[in-house]
Amino acid sequence: MMRRTVLVVILVLSLTGCATHRRSSLAIVTRDSQGRYEIRLDKVEWVAGGPCNIEWPHRVYPSDWIYTSSIEGEVPADHLVLTYERGKTEYPWPQEGLCGSVTFTNGQMQVFLKILWHPEGKESVNRYMRYDLNGRYTLKPE
């Protein structure tokens, strides 16, 4: 019975892909070479492969990056860049079609974004999904 349970758990993990969670409530702020604010959001991804990529479940610690010209008040999604690699702010790296906003007040940042949902293997997108790292952060200069 125990062997069967372990096999079921491994099968479920290998088919589910990964889960992403924010690693910290701190957002690290610097300035890039173009004078924009570069905001790093650290995350934890539990990677368990998937049907085409079977590997032992493990954690990775990547970061997402938000680029904006202001860290005051509400910044709508069309006035910022969300990218998954530092400094990669030009096509094809940034997240396209963002909705929502990021609000800055008193050294805090509230992220409320939605991103386009891309079903695997399909080009058309007909809905948005909640951005995994939405929430309140304390801004910390680096």
C-alpha positions as a Python dict, from the first residue, in 0.01 Angstrom:
ca = {
    (1, 'M'): (0, 0, 0),
    (2, 'M'): (282, 244, 88),
    (3, 'R'): (458, 179, -242),
    (4, 'R'): (137, 255, -433),
    (5, 'T'): (89, 582, -241),
    (6, 'V'): (445, 694, -317),
    (7, 'L'): (398, 615, -686),
    (8, 'V'): (73, 814, -698),
    (9, 'V'): (240, 1114, -531),
    (10, 'I'): (534, 1104, -773),
    (11, 'L'): (298, 1076, -1070),
    (12, 'V'): (89, 1372, -954),
    (13, 'L'): (399, 1588, -895),
    (14, 'S'): (547, 1502, -1233),
    (15, 'L'): (226, 1593, -1416),
    (16, 'T'): (155, 1919, -1235),
    (17, 'G'): (457, 2117, -1351),
    (18, 'C'): (551, 2395, -1110),
    (19, 'A'): (406, 2627, -849),
    (20, 'T'): (530, 2982, -789),
    (21, 'H'): (523, 3178, -463),
    (22, 'R'): (682, 3501, -356),
    (23, 'R'): (989, 3452, -144),
    (24, 'S'): (989, 3780, 44),
    (25, 'S'): (776, 4083, 118),
    (26, 'L'): (1074, 4304, 26),
    (27, 'A'): (1108, 4453, -321),
    (28, 'I'): (1465, 4558, -401),
    (29, 'V'): (1484, 4892, -588),
    (30, 'T'): (1775, 5018, -800),
    (31, 'R'): (1812, 5245, -1103),
    (32, 'D'): (1905, 5105, -1441),
    (33, 'S'): (2130, 5268, -1702),
    (34, 'Q'): (1827, 5446, -1855),
    (35, 'G'): (1726, 5609, -1526),
    (36, 'R'): (1424, 5384, -1470),
    (37, 'Y'): (1346, 5221, -1140),
    (38, 'E'): (1430, 4852, -1151),
    (39, 'I'): (1232, 4656, -893),
    (40, 'R'): (1328, 4296, -813),
    (41, 'L'): (1063, 4056, -684),
    (42, 'D'): (1215, 3733, -556),
    (43, 'K'): (1017, 3411, -582),
    (44, 'V'): (1034, 3040, -514),
    (45, 'E'): (928, 2792, -777),
    (46, 'W'): (864, 2430, -690),
    (47, 'V'): (962, 2258, -1014),
    (48, 'A'): (840, 1907, -1061),
    (49, 'G'): (894, 1866, -1432),
    (50, 'G'): (586, 1779, -1630),
    (51, 'P'): (475, 1516, -1876),
    (52, 'C'): (748, 1617, -2123),
    (53, 'N'): (1016, 1702, -1867),
    (54, 'I'): (1033, 1437, -1594),
    (55, 'E'): (1280, 1537, -1324),
    (56, 'W'): (1306, 1507, -947),
    (57, 'P'): (1100, 1781, -773),
    (58, 'H'): (1316, 2069, -650),
    (59, 'R'): (1301, 2441, -571),
    (60, 'V'): (1453, 2722, -776),
    (61, 'Y'): (1488, 3088, -670),
    (62, 'P'): (1444, 3319, -971),
    (63, 'S'): (1334, 3684, -972),
    (64, 'D'): (1086, 3889, -1172),
    (65, 'W'): (1165, 4250, -1263),
    (66, 'I'): (938, 4554, -1287),
    (67, 'Y'): (1067, 4865, -1466),
    (68, 'T'): (895, 5200, -1419),
    (69, 'S'): (982, 5569, -1442),
    (70, 'S'): (804, 5654, -1115),
    (71, 'I'): (767, 5505, -770),
    (72, 'E'): (501, 5754, -659),
    (73, 'G'): (126, 5698, -672),
    (74, 'E'): (-51, 5455, -904),
    (75, 'V'): (132, 5337, -1215),
    (76, 'P'): (-97, 5164, -1468),
    (77, 'A'): (23, 4844, -1630),
    (78, 'D'): (74, 5011, -1968),
    (79, 'H'): (337, 5242, -1807),
    (80, 'L'): (560, 4968, -1671),
    (81, 'V'): (752, 4667, -1793),
    (82, 'L'): (734, 4323, -1632),
    (83, 'T'): (1009, 4087, -1736),
    (84, 'Y'): (1149, 3760, -1611),
    (85, 'E'): (1514, 3843, -1683),
    (86, 'R'): (1700, 4145, -1550),
    (87, 'G'): (1752, 4416, -1810),
    (88, 'K'): (1553, 4236, -2081),
    (89, 'T'): (1292, 4509, -2140),
    (90, 'E'): (1257, 4489, -2518),
    (91, 'Y'): (1056, 4238, -2725),
    (92, 'P'): (1037, 3939, -2689),
    (93, 'W'): (1126, 3927, -2316),
    (94, 'P'): (868, 4148, -2141),
    (95, 'Q'): (525, 4021, -2048),
    (96, 'E'): (280, 4155, -2308),
    (97, 'G'): (-75, 4269, -2251),
    (98, 'L'): (-55, 4344, -1879),
    (99, 'C'): (-366, 4468, -1699),
    (100, 'G'): (-394, 4633, -1359),
    (101, 'S'): (-152, 4860, -1178),
    (102, 'V'): (121, 4901, -919),
    (103, 'T'): (65, 5156, -643),
    (104, 'F'): (347, 5320, -447),
    (105, 'T'): (292, 5491, -110),
    (106, 'N'): (522, 5564, 185),
    (107, 'G'): (795, 5317, 92),
    (108, 'Q'): (542, 5045, 13),
    (109, 'M'): (432, 4892, -316),
    (110, 'Q'): (104, 4715, -391),
    (111, 'V'): (117, 4495, -702),
    (112, 'F'): (-218, 4415, -862),
    (113, 'L'): (-155, 4279, -1211),
    (114, 'K'): (-313, 4032, -1448),
    (115, 'I'): (-119, 3861, -1725),
    (116, 'L'): (-232, 3698, -2048),
    (117, 'W'): (-297, 3328, -2016),
    (118, 'H'): (-119, 3129, -2286),
    (119, 'P'): (-253, 2774, -2310),
    (120, 'E'): (30, 2546, -2414),
    (121, 'G'): (40, 2492, -2788),
    (122, 'K'): (-219, 2761, -2868),
    (123, 'E'): (-157, 3102, -3015),
    (124, 'S'): (-490, 3262, -2927),
    (125, 'V'): (-543, 3400, -2579),
    (126, 'N'): (-891, 3468, -2454),
    (127, 'R'): (-846, 3541, -2085),
    (128, 'Y'): (-624, 3685, -1817),
    (129, 'M'): (-493, 3525, -1502),
    (130, 'R'): (-376, 3671, -1172),
    (131, 'Y'): (-4, 3749, -1158),
    (132, 'D'): (157, 3509, -908),
    (133, 'L'): (352, 3777, -723),
    (134, 'N'): (65, 4019, -657),
    (135, 'G'): (64, 4163, -307),
    (136, 'R'): (211, 4427, -78),
    (137, 'Y'): (587, 4481, -61),
    (138, 'T'): (821, 4706, 133),
    (139, 'L'): (1061, 4890, -100),
    (140, 'K'): (1426, 4847, -9),
    (141, 'P'): (1699, 5038, -192),
    (142, 'E'): (1995, 4822, -286),
}
